[in-house]
Amino acid sequence: MNAVGVRVDEAAVRRRREQNLAAARPDTRSIAPSIRSFAHAIDRQRQAVEHVPLLAASRPGLTEAARALDEAEVAALAISVGDPQAELPALAQAAQAVSVPVLRCDLLLEEFQVYESRAAGADAVLLHAALLPGEQLERLCGAARATHMAACVVCETSEEVQRAAAARAAAVALARGGEELFAAVPRRVLVLALDPAAAVRGRADALLDEAIGAAPDPAAAFRAALEQD
C-alpha cells in the first residue's frame, strides 16, 4: 500500500496491466500540448503548502465539484481514475470545465498512458519510481515533457529521488518526511507531499489532499483548510 490516494499493491498493478492490454492507443500526432503548468501552479517559493484536492473520477458530480474548487481558487486539482475506459471521459469533462491544471493521479505503467492522459486533458501525471525500473521512468518523464506536462514521481527512497531528478521530473512526490529524503531533492525539483506528515512548510510545495477531495462539499473543505493554515 502506498501513499494517500494511490493504492499500490500486486492486485492493483495486475488489474491496471489487464486494463492496459484492452486499451486503445491514442494517436500522438493529434494530441495538443498542455498550456496549463502544474509546476508553476504549486511553486510558491515554499512560503505555504498548497492543498491539491484529490477527486475520484467515479465521483458523482465530478465536474461540478471541480468547478466549485476552481472558483474557490485552488492552485491545481488531482483526479484518480480507477477504470480508464469508463472514467477517462469524466476526467476530460472536468479538465475542460476548470482553468487550473489537472494532475492525473493513478497507476501509469506504460508510455501510451501518458499520451492518453494528455488526450483527456490532464496537465500532469503521477508516476511511481518503484514500478518503472531502468529506463522506463526516464521514458515516461520524457513523454510527459513532450506534451508539456509535468511528471511527478513518487519516491520512497533517496535513490528513487535521484532517479527522478536524473529523469528530469518536475516534482517528486513523498509519502513521508525524513531528512534523508528532503536532503536528496535538488533545489530545482518541487515537492508534492502525499501525506500530511510530509507537508512540512518550507520543504514541501503542495499536499495531495484526499480528505478535501472526498468531502461532501470539497470547495467548503478547501476553504476550511485554508483558514486552519
Secondary structure as the mmCIF struct_conf table of DSSP 4:
data_model
#
loop_
_struct_conf.conf_type_id
_struct_conf.id
_struct_conf.beg_label_comp_id
_struct_conf.beg_label_asym_id
_struct_conf.beg_label_seq_id
_struct_conf.end_label_comp_id
_struct_conf.end_label_asym_id
_struct_conf.end_label_seq_id
BEND BEND1 ALA A 3 ALA A 3
TURN_TY1_P TURN_TY1_P1 VAL A 4 GLY A 5
HELX_RH_AL_P HELX_RH_AL_P1 GLU A 10 ALA A 22
BEND BEND2 ALA A 23 ALA A 23
HELX_LH_PP_P HELX_LH_PP_P1 ALA A 24 PRO A 26
HELX_RH_3T_P HELX_RH_3T_P1 THR A 28 SER A 30
HELX_LH_PP_P HELX_LH_PP_P2 ILE A 31 SER A 34
BEND BEND3 ARG A 36 ARG A 36
HELX_RH_AL_P HELX_RH_AL_P2 PHE A 38 ILE A 42
BEND BEND4 ARG A 44 ARG A 44
TURN_TY1_P TURN_TY1_P2 GLN A 45 ARG A 46
BEND BEND5 GLN A 47 ALA A 48
STRN STRN1 GLU A 50 ALA A 56
TURN_TY1_P TURN_TY1_P3 ALA A 57 SER A 58
BEND BEND6 ARG A 59 ARG A 59
TURN_TY1_P TURN_TY1_P4 PRO A 60 GLY A 61
HELX_RH_AL_P HELX_RH_AL_P3 LEU A 62 GLU A 71
TURN_TY1_P TURN_TY1_P5 ALA A 72 GLU A 73
BEND BEND7 ALA A 75 ALA A 75
STRN STRN2 LEU A 77 SER A 80
BEND BEND8 GLY A 82 ASP A 83
HELX_RH_AL_P HELX_RH_AL_P4 PRO A 84 ALA A 97
BEND BEND9 SER A 99 VAL A 100
STRN STRN3 VAL A 102 ARG A 104
BEND BEND10 ASP A 106 ASP A 106
BEND BEND11 GLU A 110 GLU A 110
HELX_RH_AL_P HELX_RH_AL_P5 GLU A 111 ALA A 119
TURN_TY1_P TURN_TY1_P6 ALA A 120 GLY A 121
BEND BEND12 ASP A 123 ASP A 123
STRN STRN4 ALA A 124 HIS A 128
HELX_RH_3T_P HELX_RH_3T_P2 ALA A 129 LEU A 131
BEND BEND13 LEU A 132 LEU A 132
TURN_TY1_P TURN_TY1_P7 PRO A 133 GLU A 135
HELX_RH_AL_P HELX_RH_AL_P6 GLN A 136 ALA A 146
TURN_TY1_P TURN_TY1_P8 THR A 147 HIS A 148
HELX_LH_PP_P HELX_LH_PP_P3 MET A 149 MET A 149
STRN STRN5 ALA A 150 CYS A 155
BEND BEND14 GLU A 156 THR A 157
HELX_RH_AL_P HELX_RH_AL_P7 SER A 158 ALA A 166
TURN_TY1_P TURN_TY1_P9 ALA A 167 ARG A 168
BEND BEND15 ALA A 170 ALA A 170
STRN STRN6 ALA A 171 LEU A 174
BEND BEND16 ALA A 175 ARG A 176
HELX_RH_AL_P HELX_RH_AL_P8 GLU A 179 ALA A 184
BEND BEND17 VAL A 185 VAL A 185
TURN_TY1_P TURN_TY1_P10 ARG A 187 ARG A 188
BEND BEND18 VAL A 189 VAL A 189
STRN STRN7 LEU A 190 ALA A 193
BEND BEND19 LEU A 194 ASP A 195
HELX_RH_3T_P HELX_RH_3T_P3 PRO A 196 ALA A 198
STRN STRN8 ARG A 201 ARG A 201
TURN_TY1_P TURN_TY1_P11 GLY A 202 ARG A 203
STRN STRN9 ALA A 204 ALA A 204
BEND BEND20 ASP A 205 ASP A 205
STRN STRN10 ALA A 206 ASP A 209
HELX_RH_AL_P HELX_RH_AL_P9 GLU A 210 ALA A 214
BEND BEND21 ALA A 215 ASP A 217
HELX_RH_AL_P HELX_RH_AL_P10 PRO A 218 GLN A 228
#
